[in-house]
Amino acid sequence: MTEIKFEIKETVGALSQSPKGWSKELNLISWNGKEPKFDLRDWAPEHEKMGKGVTLSVVELKVLKDLLNGMDL
């Protein structure tokens, strides 16, 4: 199995924390040395393990922001 390398360039913030101590975070991450993208996923304490997530470019994040702002919550 290929090792996935990542570097958290910026922590934007945490959305929630599970009873197991994992937190759902929005971060700016460089995956395998590539250009950083915004990333939303669950992380174990100290970022030693991660859950499945979604990565977004700046353009995609702006579109998501517009979609969320248009919702009646």
Order of alpha helices (4+ residues) and beta strands (2+ residues): beta-beta-beta-beta-alpha
